[in-house]
Amino acid sequence: MSSATRFTSRNPDIVTSRPVVYIRLMNLREQVEDLLPAWERWYPSLFDAACDLGLIKAQVCDPSTLLLTNRHARVRQRAEEYHRQKWGVEPDDQ
């Protein structure tokens, strides 16, 4: 009995065979080359080709979310709030 054969009922005489399917994860370059093998003739960059083929999509976001200083400030603020909640420290006590 192969590894792809499974018992489908309590009766061991009844079996069904299912093929084993492996999904290969492809990186962006492999995906583009799979859809358009000669993409380098028409596109200056891999990202332009991937965008036109619908593999990647741009998202509009608030510019302030792109600044690392803002991200770090939010992380620090959350950490300070958690610390205050955990230890019962009031913001005025500091």
N, C-alpha and C positions, 0 to 999 in steps of 0.2 A: 504494500500500500504506500503510495507516494505521500509526500508532505502536503500536497494540495488536495488530498481526499479527506472528506469530513463525514462524520456520522451525523445524519439529520434527524434521526429518531432514536427511540430506545432499542429498536431492533437493529442489531449489528449487521444484519444481512442487507439492509437498505442503506446504500451510500450514494452520495452525489460527488462528482468531481468538479471542482472549480479551479480555474487557472489562477495561478499566483501572479498578481500584478504589482510591479515595482514602479514607483513614480520617481523619476529622476529630476532632481531640482537643477534648474539651469540658471546660470547667472545672466545678467542683462545682455552681455555680448552674444552669448549663445542663443538667447531668445530672438534677438534681432537677426542674427545670421540664419536662424531657422526659418524666419519669415521672409527675409530678403537677403539672400546670400551675397549679393554684390552691393551691399549698402554703401560701401566706402566710395563708390563711383559718384553717388548722388548727394551724399551728406558730408558736411565738414567734421561732424563729431558723432560719436555713438549716441549721445543724449538727444541730438536733433532727430536722428533716425528713430530712436525709441519713442520719442514724443509723437512723431507723425504716425507711427504704427500703433499708437494707443497703449503702449506698454507702461509708460509713466505719464502722470498728469500733474500739472502745476496746481497748487492750491493757494488761494489768496488768504493771507493772514495779516494780523495787525503788526505793523513794523516794530512796535515795542517788544513783541514776543521774540524777535530775532536777536535782540541785544543780550549778550551773556550776562552783563551786569544786572539787568532786570531779572533774568532767570535766577541768578544766584541770590539776589535780594529776596525773591519770593521763597526760595528754599530756606534761606536763613530765617526769614520771618516765621515760616511754618515750624522750624525747629525750635525757635524761641517760644512760640505759642505752646507747643507740645511740652516743653520744659516747664513752663509756668503751670500748665494744667496738671502735670504729673506731680510736681513738688508743691503745688498750692501757693505759688509766688504771685503776688499781685504786681501789675506793671508799675504802680506807684512806689513799691518797696525797693526798687532797684536804685 
